[in-house]
């Protein structure tokens, strides 16, 4: 069987495509196990926000962490310490950025997009639909997901900073002013 695999790999000019050696297999398995448990520990230390997709910067950190974890497990050139340091750097930066954004509204606005009203009082807001690359059908879908059968029972639909659609059935006068800020 090994000869057959070697012949196939040589034929397509890709040595070690299917199997390299047992040492590599064991390294990948052990790295995966260690990184898995360390990642759980580190994320628990940094808090729930570390794994949520609340904003663009949270999303970027999540993707980058996935890349670091994958490289650490698979790459012979990346040691476990390299992967752990990479993850700690990303999570520390995320912690610092979210800490600063919490206390500085200008910094928060620079990092996060503002919500946009897509539907208000029975009318679609065309410029906001276009700006957010959304369709009326997607708004109707969000309304249906809330168990509503008609849009006339809805006050507003807002696309939030994280891309989620919020369906607002009714609002107080004070909250209506809050929503219309995002027109």
C-alpha positions, 0 to 999 in steps of 0.5 A: 500500500505504501508503494502505491501511495508513493507512486501516486504522489510521485506521478503528480509531483507531490511527495508526502501529499497523503502521508509523511511519516509517523513522527509528523502524525504524532506531532500534529495530534499532540499539538492539537490536543495541547492547543485545544486545552490551552485555548479553552483555558486562555479564552476563559481567562479573557472572558466571553467576549473573546469568542463572540462576534460582536464587532469587526475587531472581534471578528478579525481576532476570531479569524486570526486566532483560527489561523494561528491555531491551525498553523501551530497544529500543522506547521513544523515551523511553528512551535507550541510556544509560538502559537500560545504567544500569538494567541495571547498577543491577539487576546491582549490587544482585543482586551485593551481595545475593548477596554479603551472603547468602553471608556472613550466614545470617539474610539468606540465609534472609530472601531464600530460601524453605526447601526442603520435603520432599514425599515421604519413605520411601514417604509423601506429606507432605500439609501440604507438598504443600498448602503448596507447591500441588503434587500427587502427580502432579507428584511422580510426574512428577519421579520418572519424569523420573529414570528411576524406575518406582516410588516405592518405589525413592525415599527422598525428593522435595524441592521446592528453594528455586528450585522444582525437584524433587529426587529422592533415591534413597537417603541416608546417616543423616547426610543423612537428618537433613539432609532431615528438617529440611525436614519 
